[in-house]
Amino acid sequence: MPCLVSLPLSFAPSQLGLAARLEKHELIEFRRLAAMVYKQNQKWRRAVELAQADGLFRDAMETTAQSGEAELAEELLRWVAAG
């Protein structure tokens, strides 16, 4: 069940503060929202780290693909292979 978050990029500092609080929440969906906010603000690595920590493989792969960063893709591949 995808949750779409659309926040104006002009509020990036407050978005990142919100994401920092959400990533510590006990419920996985709030941590997933944090990852989505990081992704929207092009904080690819942090978004992937959160997805990995919660075992959200699809989210991690989609974020990595969207980032276009080869190094991040290689790290994710090593993580999946080791898992």
KEMAR-56659 format. One record per atom (N, C-alpha, C): residue in three letters; x, y, z. Coordinates in pm, whole numbers, padded with zeros to 5 digits, always signed. Layout:
BEGIN
ALAXYZ
...
This chain:
BEGIN
MET+00085-00116+00000
MET+00000+00000+00000
MET+00090+00123+00000
PRO+00112+00182-00116
PRO+00201+00298-00123
PRO+00137+00421-00059
CYS+00222+00497+00005
CYS+00179+00622+00067
CYS+00251+00734-00007
LEU+00177+00822-00066
LEU+00238+00929-00143
LEU+00251+01053-00057
VAL+00373+01104-00052
VAL+00400+01225+00026
VAL+00445+01331-00072
SER+00379+01444-00070
SER+00417+01553-00157
SER+00433+01678-00072
LEU+00557+01710-00044
LEU+00587+01828+00037
LEU+00667+01924-00049
PRO+00638+02052-00043
PRO+00715+02149-00124
PRO+00862+02147-00085
LEU+00950+02149-00185
LEU+01093+02147-00157
LEU+01140+02273-00087
SER+01062+02380-00089
SER+01102+02503-00022
SER+01106+02485+00129
PHE+01047+02379+00180
PHE+01047+02352+00323
PHE+01146+02242+00359
ALA+01250+02227+00280
ALA+01346+02118+00300
ALA+01404+02111+00441
PRO+01449+02220+00504
PRO+01504+02206+00639
PRO+01402+02149+00738
SER+01278+02195+00733
SER+01178+02143+00824
SER+01139+02000+00786
GLN+01145+01967+00658
GLN+01118+01830+00616
GLN+01222+01736+00673
LEU+01347+01777+00667
LEU+01454+01691+00717
LEU+01446+01676+00868
GLY+01404+01780+00937
GLY+01384+01770+01082
GLY+01271+01673+01114
LEU+01164+01680+01035
LEU+01053+01587+01052
LEU+01100+01444+01026
ALA+01176+01425+00920
ALA+01226+01292+00886
ALA+01314+01237+00999
ALA+01396+01321+01057
ALA+01484+01278+01167
ALA+01401+01229+01285
ARG+01289+01295+01312
ARG+01203+01250+01422
ARG+01128+01123+01385
LEU+01078+01117+01261
LEU+00999+01001+01218
LEU+01083+00873+01212
GLU+01211+00885+01179
GLU+01293+00765+01164
GLU+01316+00693+01297
LYS+01287+00760+01407
LYS+01303+00699+01539
LYS+01172+00644+01594
HIS+01065+00655+01517
HIS+00933+00612+01562
HIS+00927+00459+01570
GLU+00846+00409+01662
GLU+00835+00264+01680
GLU+00758+00194+01568
LEU+00671+00265+01499
LEU+00592+00205+01391
LEU+00665+00215+01257
ILE+00669+00106+01186
ILE+00743+00099+01061
ILE+00692+00198+00957
GLU+00563+00222+00952
GLU+00511+00314+00850
GLU+00561+00457+00870
PHE+00583+00496+00994
PHE+00639+00629+01019
PHE+00785+00634+00976
ARG+00858+00525+01000
ARG+00997+00520+00954
ARG+01002+00518+00802
ARG+00904+00454+00741
ARG+00896+00451+00595
ARG+00869+00592+00541
LEU+00783+00666+00609
LEU+00759+00805+00569
LEU+00888+00887+00579
ALA+00965+00862+00684
ALA+01094+00932+00698
ALA+01182+00905+00577
ALA+01189+00779+00538
ALA+01270+00743+00421
ALA+01218+00812+00295
MET+01088+00824+00283
MET+01030+00891+00166
MET+01065+01040+00165
VAL+01066+01101+00281
VAL+01103+01243+00289
VAL+01250+01260+00253
TYR+01336+01171+00304
TYR+01477+01178+00267
TYR+01493+01160+00116
LYS+01420+01066+00060
LYS+01427+01040-00084
LYS+01383+01163-00163
GLN+01276+01227-00119
GLN+01225+01345-00188
GLN+01327+01460-00184
ASN+01409+01462-00080
ASN+01511+01565-00066
ASN+01648+01518-00116
GLN+01647+01408-00191
GLN+01767+01351-00253
GLN+01873+01312-00151
LYS+01830+01269-00037
LYS+01920+01212+00065
LYS+01912+01061+00047
TRP+01961+01017-00068
TRP+01944+00879-00113
TRP+01998+00778-00013
ARG+02121+00800+00030
ARG+02187+00703+00117
ARG+02107+00683+00246
ARG+02062+00790+00307
ARG+01987+00778+00433
ARG+01855+00706+00410
ALA+01789+00735+00299
ALA+01663+00668+00266
ALA+01684+00518+00248
VAL+01792+00480+00181
VAL+01822+00339+00160
VAL+01858+00272+00293
GLU+01936+00341+00376
GLU+01973+00285+00506
GLU+01849+00254+00591
LEU+01753+00344+00591
LEU+01630+00321+00667
LEU+01551+00203+00611
ALA+01541+00195+00480
ALA+01470+00084+00417
ALA+01538-00049+00449
GLN+01669-00050+00444
GLN+01744-00172+00476
GLN+01721-00212+00622
ALA+01726-00117+00712
ALA+01710-00146+00854
ALA+01575-00210+00884
ASP+01473-00175+00806
ASP+01339-00230+00826
ASP+01309-00347+00734
GLY+01407-00389+00654
GLY+01386-00501+00564
GLY+01295-00470+00448
LEU+01287-00344+00409
LEU+01202-00301+00298
LEU+01284-00304+00169
PHE+01305-00425+00118
PHE+01393-00445+00003
PHE+01347-00367-00119
ARG+01218-00370-00145
ARG+01166-00302-00264
ARG+01191-00151-00254
ASP+01163-00093-00137
ASP+01188+00050-00118
ASP+01336+00083-00139
ALA+01422-00002-00083
ALA+01566+00020-00097
ALA+01608+00015-00243
MET+01556-00081-00317
MET+01592-00095-00458
MET+01538+00020-00542
GLU+01414+00060-00517
GLU+01355+00170-00594
GLU+01430+00301-00568
THR+01463+00325-00443
THR+01535+00448-00409
THR+01673+00449-00473
THR+01741+00335-00466
THR+01875+00324-00526
THR+01867+00346-00677
ALA+01769+00288-00741
ALA+01754+00306-00886
ALA+01727+00451-00920
GLN+01641+00514-00840
GLN+01606+00654-00866
GLN+01727+00745-00845
SER+01816+00707-00755
SER+01932+00792-00726
SER+02028+00798-00844
GLY+02037+00689-00918
GLY+02131+00684-01030
GLY+02276+00673-00986
GLU+02300+00644-00859
GLU+02437+00634-00804
GLU+02486+00491-00811
ALA+02588+00467-00892
ALA+02642+00332-00910
ALA+02699+00278-00779
GLU+02766+00362-00703
GLU+02826+00316-00577
GLU+02718+00268-00479
LEU+02610+00342-00471
LEU+02499+00303-00383
LEU+02438+00172-00431
ALA+02427+00154-00561
ALA+02372+00030-00617
ALA+02462-00089-00584
GLU+02592-00069-00594
GLU+02687-00176-00561
GLU+02678-00213-00413
GLU+02666-00114-00327
GLU+02654-00139-00183
GLU+02526-00215-00152
LEU+02417-00179-00218
LEU+02290-00248-00197
LEU+02299-00393-00246
LEU+02363-00413-00358
LEU+02379-00548-00411
LEU+02460-00634-00315
ARG+02567-00578-00259
ARG+02647-00654-00161
ARG+02564-00686-00037
TRP+02481-00591+00006
TRP+02396-00611+00124
TRP+02294-00722+00099
VAL+02232-00720-00018
VAL+02133-00822-00051
VAL+02200-00959-00061
ALA+02316-00964-00125
ALA+02387-01092-00141
ALA+02432-01148-00006
ALA+02468-01061+00087
ALA+02513-01105+00218
ALA+02397-01148+00308
GLY+02277-01095+00278
GLY+02161-01118+00362
GLY+02109-01255+00357
